[in-house]
């Protein structure tokens, strides 16, 4: 075979980069980085009075809130180690291994299993883009809160009583939101942390219009993992300190039926 023939043959052995796929990969990486930032850039409500400004929704989204459901998973080998994950079943209608495990445990009739199943159950959490007005230089962060604050905010937004102020996220005519946090007594489980939420007395424009360019994609505010990694957490095979999971593809067969039995994905108790 001549050199020319060798070159001709060699040219048939390679493909061509799909630039569309390259652009998709670039966007996927950008989305992943944005989601990681949203998960880490959280606002913390302090004890006492918190004054925040909730930002309007991103273009194309109807409300300033993203409602999700989270599982709080503790490592059996280290109860202090906590991993917080989005529940794909209640949030997006997709199978959830944690819900499957909880459903399986409820069926045993064992009191201890029932307690563990309750711990595995998801909790509703709400995310919103907001600025802590005591730290305006930190810009827009992801505020996370529970149902009680969410109910109050919805009432302020669209209620029929005196609590309603309309679109408090409007950059020009909106309202700051005041959240009073009262921390409960750790020694008395009945004394829980409470929140009182109200709008400021008068509307005001936001202090920095640049905040509108800092909005996070709230759909990425909660971490989502594949079944193999969730299984590793449930079995205590996730190293919280190093953040390392078992090698890809290593899935325990101890609870294989929870992965394949579609009935176990039901939310029914």
N, C-alpha and C positions, 0 to 999 in steps of 0.2 A: 504493500500500500504506500502510495506516494505521500509526501508531506501535505500536499494540497488535499488529498483524499482523507487523510487523518484529521485535518482541520475541519473539513466538511462534515465528517462523522461526529466529531466532537461538538460541533455547533447544534447537532440534533439532540444532544444529551442534557441540555439545560432548559429550564423554563424561563418565564419573564415575570418580573415583579408586577403584581396587580396593584396599581397605584390607588385604586378605590379601596382595596383591602388595607393598604398602608394608611390611608386617611382614616378609615374606621378604627384601626388599631391606635392611631394617635388620639382620636376622640375618646376611645374607651379608656386610655390611660389618663386623659384629662378628667374624665368623669370620675374615675377611681380616686384620683388625687383630690378632687373637689369633695367627694364623699368622705374621704379620710379627714379632710380639714373640717368639714361640718361636724363630724363625730367628736373631734378634739376641741373645737372652738365653742365651748359651752358657757353659758351665763349661769352664775351661781347666785341664787336668791339668798341674801343674808338675813339673819335674825333682825326683826324690826322693820322699818319702812324701806321699801325698794321702789324707786321711781324709774319706770322704763318707758321706752317708746317702741311700740310694735310697728314694724315696717309693713307696707302694703305687699300683697302677693306678687310674685314674678308674673310677667306678662303671660297670659294664657291660662293662669290658675285663678279659680274663682274666690278662694278664701285665703286668708293669711296663715291658716293653720294646716299642719299635716298631722292627721290622726293615725297613730300606729299602735301596735301591741308588742310588748317586750317580754322576753323570758329572762329571768335572773337566775343563772346557773352557777351553783357552787361546786367546787371540786371536792368529790367525796374524800380525797386524801388530805385536803386542806380547806376546811369550811370557810376560812377567811378569804380565800381566792374566789373572786366573783367575775363572771363573764356575762355581759349583757348583749342579747341578740334579738333581732326582730323576729316576730312570729309570722312566718309566711302564710300560714293558714288564715288567721284573722285579719291580717293586713292586706294580703294580696290574693287570697283564695287558692293558695297553692299548698301542697302537702308539707306538713311540719313534723319532723321526727320527734321533737320534744312533746308536742301534743299527743303524738302516737304513744310515746312512752307513758305519759300521764294517764291516758285512756286505758292502757294495758294494766297499769298499777291499780286503778280504781276497780277493775274487774276482779281482782283477787279476793276482795272482801277482808283483807288484812288491814288492821287499824294503822299500823306503821306505814304500809304502802299507800294508804289513803292520805296520810300526812305528807309523804314525799310527793305524791301526785299534786296535792294542793300547792306545794312549793314550786312545782314545775309549771303551774298554770301561768298564763300570760296576764299582764296588766296593761290597761289602756294608758298611753302616754301621748302627749301632744307637743309638737314642735312649732316654733314660730321664730322668724327673724326679728331680733329686737336689739335695742341699744340700752345699756345700763347708764342712765343719765348722771350717775355719780362718777362714772368713768367713761366719758364720751370719747376720749382719745383712743379707746380700744375698739371703737367702731361697732359694726354689726356682729352679733354673736347669735348662736342658736339657743333660744330659751326653751327649756323643757319643763313641763308641768303636768299635773294630773287632772282628773275629771272635775274636781271642785272649782279650780281656777278657770278651766275651760268653760264650764257652765256659766260662770259669772261673766266671762268675756263675751260669750255668745249673747247673753242677755243685754250687755252694754251695746253690743253691735246691732241687734235686731229685735230686742224685746219691746213689749207693748206698754211697759210701765215707765216710771220716772227714771229707772236705771239706764234706759236706752239713750245713747248719744249719737247713734248712727256710725258712720265709718270713721272710727277713731284712728285708722291707719293713714288717712289722707295726709299727704306731706304738707299741705298748706292749712287745712282746717281741722285736722285731727286732734286727738287728746292724748296727753301722757297718761299712763296707767300706773296707779299706785297699788302695790301689793304689800300688805302687812303680814309678816311672818312671825308667828308665835311658836316657839319651840316647846314641845311637850316635855314632861318629866320622864326621863329614861327609867327611873325606878318604879314608875307606875304606868303600866301598859295602856291604861284607860285614858291617860292624858297624852293625846297625840299632838303632833305638830299641826297647827291650823293656819289658814290663809284667809285674809279679807281683801277683796279686790274691788277697786273703784276707779273711775276716771277722774282726772283732775277737774277742778271746777270750771275752768275756761279752756277753750281750744287754743292751739298755738301751732305755728309752723315748726317743722323739724329744724334743728340747729345747724345741720350740715347736709346739704343736698347730695354730697358725695356718698352718703350712706346708702343711697338708692342704687349705687353701683356695686355694693358689697353683699348683695343678697345671696344666701346659700341655697343650694338645691336641697330642700328639706327631705326629699324622698331618699336621700343618701345619709340622713342623720343617724340612722340606726344600722348597726353592722349586720350583714347577712352572710351566713356561711353555708357551705355544702354539707350534705348528710355525713360524709366521712369525718369532717371536722367536728360537727355537732356530736356525733357518736363518741369521738375521742374525749370531748368535754364531759359528757355524761358518765363515761367510764373512768374519769380521772387521769386520762392519758395526755392531757394538755398541760404543758409546762407554763404556768402563769408568769413565772419570773423571766423566762427567756422568750416567752411568746411563741414557742415552737410546738407544732403539731407533729404527730407521727408522719413518716414518709407518705407521699401521695400514693393512693391506691391501697393503703393498709387499713382495711375496715374490719372491725371485730365482727364475729359471727354470733356473739353471745346473745344479741337481741335482733337477729336477722329478720324475724317475723314482723318486727315493728316497722321495718323498711318496706316490706312487700305487702302487708295486709292493709288494703286501702280502707277497710272499715275502721281501723285504728286511727285514721286521720280525722275522724269525726270529733266535733267539739262537744258532743252530747256527754253528759256525766251519768 
